[in-house]
Amino acid sequence: MTSPRPAVKPLIVAVDDDPAVLAAVSRDLRRHYGESYRVVRADSGARALELVQEAKLRGDDVALFLADQRMPRMSGLEFLEQARELYPDARRVLLTAYADTEASIRAINETQLHYYLMKPWDPPEERLYPVLDDLLDDWRAQWHPAFTGVTVVGHAYAPSTHALKDFLTRNLVPYRWLDVELSPEAEPLLKAAAAGPADLPVVVLPDGAALLAPELAEVAARVGLKQRPALKSYDLVIVGAGPAGLAAAVYGASEGLATLLVEAEAPGGQAGLSSAIENYLGFPSGLSGGDLTRRAVTQARRFGAEILNPVRAVALRREDPYRIVTLSDGSEVAARAVLIATGVAYRRLDAPGADELAGAGVYYGAAVTEAMSVKDRRAFVVGAGNSAGQAAMYLSRFASEVVVLVRGSGLAASMSSYLIAQLEANERVKVRCRTVVAGLHGQGRLERVTLRDLDSGQETDEEAAAVFVFIGASPHTEWLPEEVARDPQGYVLAGEDLPAAGQGKRERAWLETSVPGVFVAGDVRSRSVKRIASAVGEGAMAVQAVHRYLAGA
Ligand SMILES: Cc1cc2nc3c(=O)[nH]c(=O)nc-3n(C[C@H](O)[C@H](O)[C@H](O)COP(=O)(O)OP(=O)(O)OC[C@H]3O[C@@H](n4cnc5c(N)ncnc54)[C@H](O)[C@@H]3O)c2cc1C
């Protein structure tokens, strides 16, 4: 689905006190980006800030700031820091001399600089445009121009509204959100759609059609997501489009296999929920799960992989030489080989009120989607792993206070030290160890939590805008037949983890399960490393094992 092109071009702001450099950089920027962006230039940080303030008042969007570090009154970094307050989503790039490299690397962490470019940047085709193209693509992906396509109107704390917003966010469908209680635009829109309170949430599509309290499948179909396979049989059917499944789709399709990817919710899997992945190779200033997913989906599609979602695989059976996957609508698709890449599901919070308030203040892995709902209020994060730490950091940009509740006596055993350091340095984040949620309360939405101190047994009642839960996971393997062997926790066994093959029986390849032609990759595999890079690696390697299997080796 495409959204209408905006009438006003977003801005690229170039700042340099050296007239020759400013002229050169502006010329290069206009030559490559002039068609889609308006390039404005300023000869000092102060002048640039004036321009940026004027742009803000006019309602213009700024996509990118490019500032020279060495300017006499206001350095590039100082300017970028101030500009960020007005346009937090704009990409920030520093133009540096070799001698400033150390300061630039520090700035990546401290001021969340997106990139630093070394002068001179000639030839721009090699040293300027590829970097800026990437940054501008990212910016565009999260950009919501004034008249973007889809509008959602609903109650902020209704579980059905949360499910809908989460679905659109994770499927990278840009939408405008109108809270029926707060937004003056909501009422006229509902009136035009002839929608009453029972019809919420309402989705208004770019063509003006209104869907009243729609099922996700209906929304999916109307925003252009594909739910039926084009073929009856494929070389490779991959179940699950997290990092493992997406990597397998890229390698499978690029190596000539007719590849179908079936995803129950939204591509990206757990990684798609991450607000900041900082340890993925090649992205020194980190990237969001949404960005990683968008890139991977584009790449898989470019090579010809077909992606269905939201479509769940509900059964698998063997009909030699095929493996048959049953889909949630009852239809079947045949495959010469199947890859199970279904990852894991969040463990639910075990406290009174948790189920009733799920989606209405209690969220599982949804820090990105619901961050705005805690603006200037108090949020709790439950968990001690990296996902909890990342969520707390992200939420602290919005909430007045984020309290991380940890059952154990510290974070060191379960969280990366860089994240622990970030939490400790963040004034808005408090970590409470040996503390659990004992109850959740509220009329229709979460209002308070009861916390229990595990050492004293004492309970306290505290105000809470939201509780974000990250307390581990269990594998998505309930849909598999018994023949696919699993460990006692339900994770799929493969290769040498399977019981030894009997005499005369074929040895299983590394990622092959107990059923020949059925492979497994990523978090759902027994004893796998639960990381994005390892899931991606296993997805790619599984395709090699599929090739060998199909070749009869
Ligand atoms: C909030 C958060 C932050 C994280 N941050 C990091 C990080 O910074 N660095 C890092 O290395 N790791 C991180 N992780 C861990 C990382 O995301 C996982 O290890 C990785 O996503 C595993 O990939 P996967 O493809 O195996 O499974 P998943 O990502 O779990 O994807 C599985 C997919 O399969 C789908 N599915 C399940 N059942 C079915 C079915 N029956 N039919 C069709 N589809 C199905 C699911 O909907 C899901 O999309 C984070 C995890 C979370 C939750």
Ligand as a Chemical Component Dictionary entry (heavy atoms), coordinates in Angstrom:
data_LIG
# 
_chem_comp.id                   LIG 
_chem_comp.type                 NON-POLYMER 
_chem_comp.pdbx_formal_charge   0 
_chem_comp.three_letter_code    LIG 
# 
loop_
_chem_comp_atom.comp_id 
_chem_comp_atom.atom_id 
_chem_comp_atom.alt_atom_id 
_chem_comp_atom.type_symbol 
_chem_comp_atom.charge 
_chem_comp_atom.model_Cartn_x 
_chem_comp_atom.model_Cartn_y 
_chem_comp_atom.model_Cartn_z 
_chem_comp_atom.pdbx_ordinal 
LIG C1  C1  C 0 12.240 -7.087  23.041 1  
LIG C2  C2  C 0 13.358 -7.973  22.565 2  
LIG C3  C3  C 0 14.613 -7.427  22.316 3  
LIG C4  C4  C 0 15.664 -8.236  21.835 4  
LIG N1  N1  N 0 16.873 -7.644  21.574 5  
LIG C5  C5  C 0 17.887 -8.395  21.084 6  
LIG C6  C6  C 0 19.136 -7.786  20.762 7  
LIG O1  O1  O 0 19.327 -6.592  20.960 8  
LIG N2  N2  N 0 20.116 -8.564  20.231 9  
LIG C7  C7  C 0 19.934 -9.904  20.006 10 
LIG O2  O2  O 0 20.848 -10.544 19.480 11 
LIG N3  N3  N 0 18.773 -10.521 20.322 12 
LIG C8  C8  C 0 17.739 -9.800  20.858 13 
LIG N4  N4  N 0 16.555 -10.401 21.179 14 
LIG C9  C9  C 0 16.407 -11.845 20.922 15 
LIG C10 C10 C 0 16.100 -12.079 19.434 16 
LIG O3  O3  O 0 15.085 -11.209 19.026 17 
LIG C11 C11 C 0 15.723 -13.522 19.143 18 
LIG O4  O4  O 0 16.783 -14.364 19.520 19 
LIG C12 C12 C 0 15.445 -13.722 17.637 20 
LIG O5  O5  O 0 14.384 -12.887 17.219 21 
LIG C13 C13 C 0 15.091 -15.166 17.324 22 
LIG O6  O6  O 0 14.743 -15.255 15.978 23 
LIG P1  P1  P 0 13.845 -16.441 15.416 24 
LIG O7  O7  O 0 13.655 -16.151 13.967 25 
LIG O8  O8  O 0 14.427 -17.734 15.794 26 
LIG O9  O9  O 0 12.454 -16.368 16.196 27 
LIG P2  P2  P 0 11.397 -15.208 16.469 28 
LIG O10 O10 O 0 12.045 -13.886 16.378 29 
LIG O11 O11 O 0 10.714 -15.592 17.722 30 
LIG O12 O12 O 0 10.381 -15.326 15.249 31 
LIG C14 C14 C 0 9.508  -16.411 15.104 32 
LIG C15 C15 C 0 8.344  -16.007 14.226 33 
LIG O13 O13 O 0 7.542  -17.153 13.953 34 
LIG C16 C16 C 0 6.175  -16.801 13.984 35 
LIG N5  N5  N 0 5.368  -17.992 14.268 36 
LIG C17 C17 C 0 5.275  -18.682 15.419 37 
LIG N6  N6  N 0 4.466  -19.755 15.284 38 
LIG C18 C18 C 0 4.032  -19.732 14.006 39 
LIG C19 C19 C 0 3.164  -20.567 13.244 40 
LIG N7  N7  N 0 2.600  -21.655 13.760 41 
LIG N8  N8  N 0 2.917  -20.248 11.944 42 
LIG C20 C20 C 0 3.501  -19.148 11.378 43 
LIG N9  N9  N 0 4.343  -18.335 12.062 44 
LIG C21 C21 C 0 4.598  -18.615 13.342 45 
LIG C22 C22 C 0 6.106  -15.766 15.094 46 
LIG O14 O14 O 0 4.945  -14.946 14.949 47 
LIG C23 C23 C 0 7.410  -15.000 14.883 48 
LIG O15 O15 O 0 7.241  -13.904 14.016 49 
LIG C24 C24 C 0 15.483 -9.624  21.646 50 
LIG C25 C25 C 0 14.209 -10.185 21.922 51 
LIG C26 C26 C 0 13.162 -9.381  22.367 52 
LIG C27 C27 C 0 11.834 -9.983  22.648 53 
# 
loop_
_chem_comp_bond.comp_id 
_chem_comp_bond.atom_id_1 
_chem_comp_bond.atom_id_2 
_chem_comp_bond.value_order 
_chem_comp_bond.pdbx_ordinal 
LIG C1  C2  SING 1  
LIG C2  C3  SING 2  
LIG C2  C26 DOUB 3  
LIG C3  C4  DOUB 4  
LIG C4  N1  SING 5  
LIG C4  C24 SING 6  
LIG N1  C5  DOUB 7  
LIG C5  C6  SING 8  
LIG C5  C8  SING 9  
LIG C6  O1  DOUB 10 
LIG C6  N2  SING 11 
LIG N2  C7  SING 12 
LIG C7  O2  DOUB 13 
LIG C7  N3  SING 14 
LIG N3  C8  DOUB 15 
LIG C8  N4  SING 16 
LIG N4  C9  SING 17 
LIG N4  C24 SING 18 
LIG C9  C10 SING 19 
LIG C10 O3  SING 20 
LIG C10 C11 SING 21 
LIG C11 O4  SING 22 
LIG C11 C12 SING 23 
LIG C12 O5  SING 24 
LIG C12 C13 SING 25 
LIG C13 O6  SING 26 
LIG O6  P1  SING 27 
LIG P1  O7  DOUB 28 
LIG P1  O8  SING 29 
LIG P1  O9  SING 30 
LIG O9  P2  SING 31 
LIG P2  O10 DOUB 32 
LIG P2  O11 SING 33 
LIG P2  O12 SING 34 
LIG O12 C14 SING 35 
LIG C14 C15 SING 36 
LIG C15 O13 SING 37 
LIG C15 C23 SING 38 
LIG O13 C16 SING 39 
LIG C16 N5  SING 40 
LIG C16 C22 SING 41 
LIG N5  C17 SING 42 
LIG N5  C21 SING 43 
LIG C17 N6  DOUB 44 
LIG N6  C18 SING 45 
LIG C18 C19 SING 46 
LIG C18 C21 DOUB 47 
LIG C19 N7  SING 48 
LIG C19 N8  DOUB 49 
LIG N8  C20 SING 50 
LIG C20 N9  DOUB 51 
LIG N9  C21 SING 52 
LIG C22 O14 SING 53 
LIG C22 C23 SING 54 
LIG C23 O15 SING 55 
LIG C24 C25 DOUB 56 
LIG C25 C26 SING 57 
LIG C26 C27 SING 58 
# 
